[in-house]
Amino acid sequence: MIETGKAVVIEERLAAMLDVRVEEIRDYLRGNIRAGAGRRTGIRFVRGTQSGRYIRDPEGTDMLPPGYEEPPR
């Protein structure tokens, strides 16, 4: 487990290196990324009658939620 002070230093240095805000680093690490049509992820969510699942799709733009495993190839 990393200490709070060390985490703050890492976030600030990464943000400075990448010229972004610390909040953007945190969003990225949490997986809070809005994928648009211009950003292909190779994953697509397919809705069924009761639920849905993620599949591989070269044109897919969906993001896997935290905790999901990559779909089989």
Secondary structure, DSSP 8 states (H G I E B T S, - for coil): ---HHHHHHHHHHHHHHHTS-HHHHHHHHHT-----TTS--SEEEEE-SS-EEEEE-TT------TT------
